[in-house]
């Protein structure tokens, strides 16, 4: 077959309207803009976020909406069922459950959110480093081994002893509760993230990043950790309630929110004896608020995860 | 060689935990005989303290304790002086372990099922229903669930015994109360990681090859998605089988859960360290087994740079 000559006569200039770039498939936008749009499209995420805003609003304004002080006793109107005056009823000392619930929201949400944030920062950092270093070199094995032994030691020492030790050193209050919860709270998270990183680091994109000379910290933060986002969100959604309940236990021990002040955990704990006698509102309202907050976080977290996951893009 | 090294490291870890626990508990103010101080003459208190070496400097007490520990002797309880810590653990461990195992099996079986069903029906009714159950499970702690279970199943409907321990019927309510939260957490983990796995190319490939749905889920889905659950159940397993203070107290179960807490409030020093060592041995062993199991679940995982 005769070879075809390629000369200039075979080429023609583009018509003027076709010049320029090929049309881009969709308008380009920044990552954040795209994320926000994706979240807004996700109904559950919007619902969760709205609920969180509403809960936040009531935590700030709720106690001021009724003429009752959350700590004020009223021994004439004890154990009143919910009515037009006491919207959520009153407890055995006549304190208004509505104002206590929203006052408690401030305490519980502060503790839950900060403790969970510290757990996640520490857990993800330690777990990420540990999982990434394991199996790399003799040195890497040693780092992993040391970090995991620290996890075991913190897990092994009785939590109560550490709490009592903190009570000896520190003043009771929200700060000491958060420290007590954070000292050991991160270890479970660290083990889970380490397991995830161990599994993820054999993926091709990690090898590609390594071969292109990306630094180890950058591989951990930019490539591995974002791929554990789902697990981190799930972890967050049960770290917050467990911190809220742990706070009620610490308050019971004297390290924490002292009576007459309230938190969701202490309200639930105090009402344990009375659910059998029918005063359901004392357990129901703080318990329902915890569940509602968790639902809101879960819905928002799941939506955020879908929105952030490029693999799930349509 | 690897195994020998790991065992040495485990022993070292347990020793560090025991030593730190010993130091912290001695640093905390308090006296195991505080309640006897008013009734007993000073000389008698002195003698009792001498019996438990509490009159010695802390360093001497530590050496004496470690000497006994080498022969697996955990000493005698101060609170109930006729009982050795070894016998307290031996008596209470079976009930706690049985209860913990039952709860773990239920949490794992139902949690995995809920999570997988939710992921396979992403954003459909079954997904929302499973996650609704999971959120309830996470939001209602065992100290609230247990009295509610007793109120309905035992008191109002009379289906099951209120409390105590003996027949298998006794263990149903405490098992449920204990399993609820871990069940919910496992379901959430499994759903989340299943969702990620179902987006992977190998699932699409296997699906395109015409693999049946069941095989697809079991062979490719679950095996790749289960790792976070495995990581999570390691420490959970140890906490469950060593008993839980709240559940054992509410249901009057003769386990060892309460000793972990009561011993600290009573400053019952030998019981504090003894139960801590018992817990740590199980913890360190379990986490080791979990680490080993990673390789069998996902052969791509490399834990050490050597050839094992």
Interface residues (C-beta under 8 A of the other chain):
Chain A: X44 X134 X135 X136 X137 X138 X140 X141 X144 X145 X148 X149 X152 X153 X155 X156 X157 X158 X160 X161 X162 X164 X165 X168 X187 X188 X191 X192 X194 X195 X196 X198 X199 X202 X230 X231 X233 X234 X237 X238 X241 X245 X268 X269 X272 X275 X276 X283 X287 X290 X291 X294 X295 X298 X305 X309 X311 X312
Chain B: X9 X13 X14 X16 X17 X20 X21 X24 X25 X27 X28 X29 X123 X131 X135 X136 X138 X139 X140 X141 X143 X144 X147 X148 X151 X155 X181 X184 X185 X188 X189 X192 X193 X195 X196 X199 X227 X228 X230 X231 X232 X234 X235 X260 X261 X264 X272 X275 X276 X279 X280 X283 X284 X287 X294 X298 X300 X301 X302 X303 X304 X305 X306
